Amino acid sequence: MVTLNREMKEEKIMSTMQEQANTLFDSLREEGSMNMFGAAPVAEEMLCVTKQEARGLLAEWMETFAERHA
């Protein structure tokens, strides 16, 4: 039970983090000031995440872009 609650909390945190990253990446894309393949370091700094986490957030943003902007 405790493990399930912890997993649910972690999933909610990651969902919220992805939403914040999606907003950040959408803004960067709209500005057109950078190639989005280079956006992970911006997320790393602005969202206070590791390089690996930032890359994962960017990959998820790229994979879900079309369905979120349909």
Rosetta blueprint (number, residue, H / E / L):
1 M L
2 V H
3 T H
4 L H
5 N H
6 R H
7 E H
8 M H
9 K H
10 E H
11 E H
12 K H
13 I H
14 M H
15 S H
16 T H
17 M H
18 Q H
19 E H
20 Q H
21 A H
22 N H
23 T H
24 L H
25 F H
26 D H
27 S H
28 L H
29 R H
30 E H
31 E H
32 G L
33 S L
34 M L
35 N L
36 M H
37 F H
38 G H
39 A L
40 A H
41 P H
42 V H
43 A H
44 E H
45 E H
46 M H
47 L L
48 C L
49 V L
50 T L
51 K H
52 Q H
53 E H
54 A H
55 R H
56 G H
57 L H
58 L H
59 A H
60 E H
61 W H
62 M H
63 E H
64 T H
65 F H
66 A H
67 E H
68 R H
69 H L
70 A L
